[in-house]
Amino acid sequence: MGINDRKLRQKEEVRASILDTAWEMVVTEGWQSFSIRKIADAIEYSVPVIYSHFENKDAILLEFNRKGFQLLADSLAKAKAGKPLPADQIRAMGRAYWDFAFQNKEYYQLMFGLGIPTCETVSKIPAMAVFNEVITTSIVAMVPAGQQPPFDPFLKYQSFWSMLHGLVSINVSKLGKTEPAGSEHANLPLKVLEDVMCSFIRGIEAAISPSGKTDQSGSTPKTDQSIEPGHPQ
């Protein structure tokens, strides 16, 4: 291995060490503890070394944002893959989004700490475009072949995303808390999630056809409406 290759490898190793240390700090102490100085002290490098790899603290946060949205996009794509009907895909992605938010709370807090990201943020994080496409294609797929969508797919995508984010935000304060055994409210968050997704799907169906008929047989396709156990309350 030549000198240049060794230098490049060493640079990559230091960069990875910075990110690993920063993430460990976030998981154990929270985002409020995150700082360039603390990272430098933890890996026993000077602050200028950190800045030689990342322009500032925001540059490190951007890397975590990119990874978080990639993980989220992958989770939604995986949930969607096993569902042939677009309406079932939308339900599956809603549940996958919910699971991601509560199973990856550090990423989610960073990704949506200031609400829904702006277009400027999207331009810096390619995985957000993938996230957009995974959801939008299922929404558009609900429209019969050869028919133009009677609605704005991007608007529907934003509505779906805002709905999910709002439900997560309402319930995130309850993370770790459980209702008494047998309580009628034990599964309330998931029931609300299912209810709003059903309403969202019905809204699309109504836009396609005032009678709610979305297939050539004149009936609304059956979808899997079961609620899976194991979600946070």
WOKAKA-V863100 format. One line per field, one symbol per residue. ss: DSSP state (H for helix, E for strand, - for the rest). phi: phi as a letter, one per 30 degrees, with the letter a starting at -180 (. if undefined). psi: psi as a letter, one per 20 degrees, with the letter a starting at -180 (. if undefined). A space follows every 50 residues. Layout:
ss->???
phi->???
psi->???
This chain:
ss->--HHHHHHHHHHHHHHHHHHHHHHHHHHH-HHH--HHHHHHHH---HHHH HHH---HHHHHHHHHHHHHHHHHHHHHHHHH----HHHHHHHHHHHHHHH HHH-HHHHHHH-------HHHHHH-HHHHHHHHHHHHHHHH--------- --HHHHHHHHHHHHHHHHHHHHHH-------------HHHHHHHHHHHHH HHHHHHHH-------------------------
phi->.dddddddddddddddddddddddddddbjddddaddddeddcibdeedd ddcbeaddddddddddddddddddddddddedcddedddddddddddede eccbdddddddbdcjdeddddedcbeddddeededddddddddeeicded bdedddedddddddddddddcddcejcbdeeiddceceedddeddddddd ddddddddbedidcbddibdedbdcdcddjddc
psi->prghghggggghggghhgggggghgghhirhiipqgghgghhjlrqghgg iihphahhhghhghgggghggggggghghhhjohphhhggghhghhgggg hhilhggghghkhkapqrhhghhinhhhhgggggghhhghiipqpipppj rohhggghggghgghggghhihijpiqqqqpiqijhjgghhgggghhghg ghgghhhgphijpjriijqpqqrojqpqrjqq.
